[in-house]
Amino acid sequence: MTEPNTPSNSTPAPGTNRPSPAAMAGKGPKPGPRPDAKPGPRPGAAPASPKATPAPVPAREPSDPSKFGRVDEEGNVFLTRGGEERQIGSWQAGTPEEGLAHYGQRYDDLVTEVELLESRLKAHPEDADSIRKSAEALKASLGEAAVIGDLDAVEARLDKAVADSDSAREQAKEQKAERRREAIARKEALAAEAEDLAENSTDWKRAGDRIREILEEWRGIRGIDRATDDQLWKRYSRARDSFNRRRGSHFAELDRGRAQAKKAKEDLVERAEALKDSTDWGETARAYRDLMTEWKAAGRAPREVDDKLWERFRAAQDHFFEARNAVNAERDREFEDNAKAKDALIAEYAPLIDPEKGLGAAKSKLRELQDKWDEIGYVPRGRVREYEDKIGDLEQRVADAEERQWRKSNPVAQEKVNQFQVKADDFVRQAEAAEAKGDAAKAASLREQAQQWQEFADVAAKAVNDQ
């Protein structure tokens, strides 16, 4: 049913204030100080909260106004409370049933306002004082409320809200103190982190970014008393200033180092450019290697200057080494004929240098080969090792044969063979003498010893012959 507006001929009971049309429609302003002397309930209006919107109140079943009042046929509206009935208004806008429903709806709006106060008290205990005042004002207006419903229950709930505001106030104080402790602890941690960065960090970019992030977080932390906050801010501010000074000193030192590096590298570039047309290939190549070592040790100049100096330095090096490579390439082409001549020498002399057919002849042919080899001259640079290995194989062949011959004629090794053989022969003679005397056991023992020494002699002789 659509709630009617209060008609002009609807009159309140004697001694009561007429509700405003907005109040009759359940759309009055939020509770707060009123201009009129007697504040009254504004059904359907939420209590004011300067800090936060209260949590929504769950929907509930509407009350039954017939238990707490009536509207007679003449339109007189009565409320029953405490066993007494009193007239609270006059209804002329419809049937008595519609009037009863209207005043019952106004009661439900009043209950909703109480529920909103209760909800705010739970959700925002820090608003306990203002909620208490609203509850007390609402309670004071119950005697003039133009509603039909259980006002005793409403009054009891308002009394409880007033009583609960004390514990809510204490809870709010504890929560505020806890938030203060947490805020202080967080700012102390941030100040300590800033101090550590200021004292120890050399990652200037990352540390600088982090100090700025700390400041942004710092600004969002509230709830600390001014004196404590000022002390913590001084710690952070000193740390930030210290970091900035240390970073500035570091980069100033870098700037000085870069200036020195710039001067040193300019000198190196001039020296490199002075050498680029040299044809003293070996000495100049070594000089460029030394210049490169000095370049690496000089440090970095300012980046744009360093890059340009490096381009000049590298261009001078490239000019020299390209010229040297061109000369070497031309020489290599000339040396190809030398390589072919040396291949022919190897093919000719390799069969002749055979120590097995005679070490003296092999040594003689090797000397001939070496003389002709040197007369031919250089081979291409990239094939030097190849030709060193080719003649080296033949030289090693002769050297190994000479070594073997020397070992065979080694008097120390031969003397050892002779000693073993003499020993073996002596035991054989002793065994024969024992047999002649009929001492077979002694003869057998002596022959065993003779055999052992003969084995020693054979092994020594084989070692000499195999070397």
Buried (B, 14 or more C-beta within 10 A) or exposed (E): EEBBEBBEEBBBBEEBBBBBEBBBBBBBEEBBEEEEEEBBBBBBBBBBBEEEEBEEBEEEEEBEBEEBBBBEEEBBBBBBBEEEEBBBBBBEBBEBEBBBBBBBBBBBBBBBBBBBBBBBBEBBBBBBEBBBBBBBBBBBBBEBBBBBBBBEEBBEBBEBBBEBBEEBBEBBEEEEEEBBEEBBEBBBEBBEBBBEBBEEBEEBEEBBEBBEEBBEEBEEBEBBEEEBBEBBBEBBEBBBEBBEEBBEEEEEEBEEBBEEBBEBBBEBBEBBBEBBEBEEBEEBBEBBEEBBEEBEEBBEBEEEBBEEBBEBBBEBBEBBBEBBEEEBEEEBEEBEEBBEBBEEBBEEBBEBBBBEEEBEEBBEBBEBBBEBBEEBEBBBEEBEEEBEEBBEEBEEBBBEBEEBEEBEEEEEBBEBBBBBBEBBBBBBEBBEEBBEEEBEEBBEBBBEBBEBBBEBBBEBBEEBEEE
